[in-house]
Amino acid sequence: MLSDFGIILLFILAAFAFISLVLFGASFLRPDRPNVEKMSTYESGEEPVGNANVQFNIRFYVVALIFVLFDVELVFLFPWATVFGQKTLINETKGLWGWFSLAEMSIFVLTLALGLAYAWVKGYLSWVKPQQKIPTVDTKVPQSLYDQVNKKYQPKAKASQPASGTV
Amino acid sequence: MLPIILLSVFGIVLLFMGFLKSKVLLLPATLVFILAALATTFMDWGKTYLYFQNMLLTNNLAILFTTIVLLSAFMVVALSNSFIEDEQAQPAEYYALLLFSLVGAIMMISFENLIMLFVGVEILSVAMYVLAGSDKHSPRSNEAALKYFLMGAFATGIMLFGIALLYGATGTFVVSGIKSYVYTNAYGVSLLLYMGIILLLIGMLFKVSAAPFHFWTPDVYDGTPGLFTAFMSTVVKTAGFAALFRVLSVSFVGVYSFWWGTLAALTCLTLLIGNVTAVYQTSFKRMMAYSSISHAGYLLIGLTALGTQTKQALVFYSLAYSLATISAFGVLLVVSRQRQDTNGVNENFDAFNGLARQNPLLGFVMAVSMLSLAGIPLTAGFWGKFMIFTTAADKGIYWILVFAVLMSTVGIYYYFRVIIAMYFREGAAEPVKVAPFYRYVLIAATILTLVLGLAPGLLEGLV
C-alpha cells in the first residue's frame, strides 16, 4: 500500500517520464532544418537589444507592492468564502454566522482600503513624469532661424516608418 | 488581548493624524495611546487566559514583560521631541511604526502557538527595518537598514524552518502540545525535534544579538538614528528573551540536557565577544552596541540555568537594563546633537568631556546608568546581575558563573570611560540645553534605577 507521499513521488516520476518521452520523441520524429530566422529569439522578428538585467524605475516597485497587497487580500477571500457560505453553520446559528463572518471580512478589507487611501493621499500612486531636459545652446543665432531650417529639411514621413523615429 | 487590538487601531489613527497641519498633537497622542494599552494590559492581572483559539496566552509573566516593553516604548517616545523640529522627519509614520512594532513585541511575549511567535517576530522586525533606515539622507542609516533587513530576513527564514521541523516532529504548533509530546516520548524523541530546536534557537538568538549571530549589531546600532537604537536595544531584546524563555521553559524543558550545553557555550562566547570588543571602541554608540551583546550574554545565563528563579531574574534584569540603556541613549541624543564636530553629530566618548561640570544633572543621569549597566551596588543593574548569577549558582554551573564575573569586571572598564570623560576631562564651556519634559523622563528613569537598586524586593512575588 502506498502512503500519501508515495503517490506524490509517483506523480513526480511520471511527470519527468512524460516530459522526456514527449520532448525526445518529438525531436526524433520532426525534420531538423534550422536557419538564421528560425534561431532568433522572437519569431515575430523583434530583435532583442541589450541586457535584461537593467535598473527598473523605482516607481514600478510601489505599484508592485500595492498589487501584491491586494493580491494577497484576494487570496484570503477565497477560503473565507467557503466558510462564509456553509449552510449548516448558518442554519445552526440562525443566520448569525453569516453576519459575523461578513463583519470580520469587512474589517479586514476596510483596513487594507485605509492603507490604500493613505498611499493615495500621500501621492505614492501618482505617476511622476520625468522632466524633459531640452538641450540649450548658447549662441547668437535666434531659435526661429533653427525652426525654419528644421521645417525646410524635415524628412518626408514614409508610410512604413514608425512615427517615433522622426522625433 | 485588548492591547494588541488597541495598539493596531491607534497606529492607523496616528498614520492619519499625520495629515493634520500641526505636528504638535502627535507626541502627546502617542504617549496617551501607549498608556491606554498599558492600562488594558493589567485587566488580566492574576489570571491565565487563552485568546483567539489558543493562539495567545496571558499570565502574570507575560503582563510583566509587556509592561517593561510598553514602559520602554513610552520613555523612548517621550525623548523624541526633536522630530517635531526636524523638517525632513515623518513623525506620524515613525510613531505609527513604533506602535505596530509593539504589537509584534506583545505577540512575541504572549504567544501560545509558534505561528504567532513567527508573526510577532515579523511584525516587530519589519517595523524595525524601516525605522533603521528612517534617516533617508544618511548613507550610514541606509546601510544599517539594508544590513538589518537582509540578515534579519535570513534569520527569520531559519527560524521558520525550525518551526516547520518542530511541526514535523510533534504534529502541533502549540507550545504546550510540544511539551506533552516531549514528555510522552522522553526516550524516543524524533531527530527532527532536535533540528527544530537548534534552528529555532538560531533564529531567536539572532534577534537578541547573541554571538556568533551578532555581526549585524554594531553596524546597525551605529547607523540607526539614536532614538530607534534605544528602542531596538530595549524592546526587541526584552521581547526576544521573553519568547526564548517561554519556548524553552514550556516546550523544551523535557530535553534540557540536549540544549543546555549548546546554550552555555554560546553564552560564554557572547560574554567574551561583547565585553572584550567593547573595550576597543572609540564611539560611544558602538560601545553601547557591544554592551547590548554582552547583556544578551548575561540574560542567556538565566536561560542556560533554567530553574524556578529564572523568570524573576529575567524580568528584573530586562527592566534594569532597559531603564539604564534608555537614559544613556537619552543623554547621548542631546549631547551628540549639541556638541557636533566636523562629521556632524559627535557620538564618540570625547563628546562627554566635562559634561558633569556644565550639566550636573545629565552627568548624574549618565553616571547612574553606566553604574547600573556595569552592575555596581545601589543600582538596579547590580541586583539584576545578582539574581542572574544566583540562578547559575542554584543550578550548580559554577564555571559559567566565574566566567561571567570576570567578564563583568571587563565591563567596568569601558563603562567607566564615560564617567571619567564626564567628571575628569576638560570639555566645551557652554552647557547642553535640555527641554523640561526630556529632563523629567531622564530623572524618572534614574530614580527608578536607584529605587530598584535600594529595594530589589519590589518586584518579588509578582511572577
Interface residues (C-beta under 8 A of the other chain):
Chain A: T111 L114 Y118 V121
Chain B: I12 L15 F16 F19
